[in-house]
Amino acid sequence: MFDLETALDTAIKTWSVVHTPFLPPDQVVQALSTLEQRADVHGLAWGGYPQAERCRLAIAPLELSLEEQRPPLALVRITGNFLFDPATYSDFERAIADAGLDEGDYGDVILLGERGAQVVLIPEIVPPLQEHLKQVRTVPVTADVCDWSELAVAPPQRKSLSTVEASLRLDAVASAGFGVSRSKMSEWINQGLVRVNWQIVQQPRHLLKVNDLIAIRGKGRLRIQDIQVTKKERYRIQMERIR
């Protein structure tokens, strides 16, 4: 279990940069918020690419620069033929856990369709993964280190969107923002695939507010920027979609 206070104390006592395990996005946000309130330490988060969800933190005394101190990461490709047995994020994460890795050992999983996936790792964890990860679902796999130039993630793209809705319900606003049907969005919400401010929300009727962040893994993020009430008492919602 990661303890932020212990990491802060270590950074100060040893006067050095401390690198944390991978943290889920809600803990990353919380840790960075805590660091911003401190006058003696600072930190940065890095998960291999700008829009990464799971990140490691670099924490150091304020006097030490973090410009060249991104936490070390490795990119591994898990290769197999998934044409007849497609695998989901959960399938790869389950296989990684079965190989003996903890949640703090790895970051984002990036699906490659029928070809497998990429996963971001702490470099020291690569050999154990290669040794023990042999299968995902029913598919035999291999794990090989690849260059960061092969990362299958495009640079972040931002798009401003506007919609008018009868309510601020999550299913209504998110379906408009992500460009899918309301029934499909409700299905994703009920399956626990949708997070609001990095917390899983499984109630389609959940009401949104300004600055809320909606995230769906593999689909991007949606930020609520502004909400205005129209003359017909509907809601004009300004959003930014990030992919």
Protein Blocks (a to p, Z undefined) as FASTA:
>chain_A
ZZfklmmmmmmmnopadddddddfklmmmmmmmmmmpckbccdddehiaklmbdcddddd
fklccklmcccdddddddddfklmccdfklmmmmmmmnopafklpccdddehjnopaddd
dfklmmmmmmmmmbghjbccddddddfklpccdcddddddddddfbfcfklmmmmmnopa
fklmmmmmmnopaceehiacfbfklccdehiacddehiapcddfbdcddfkopacddddd
dZZ
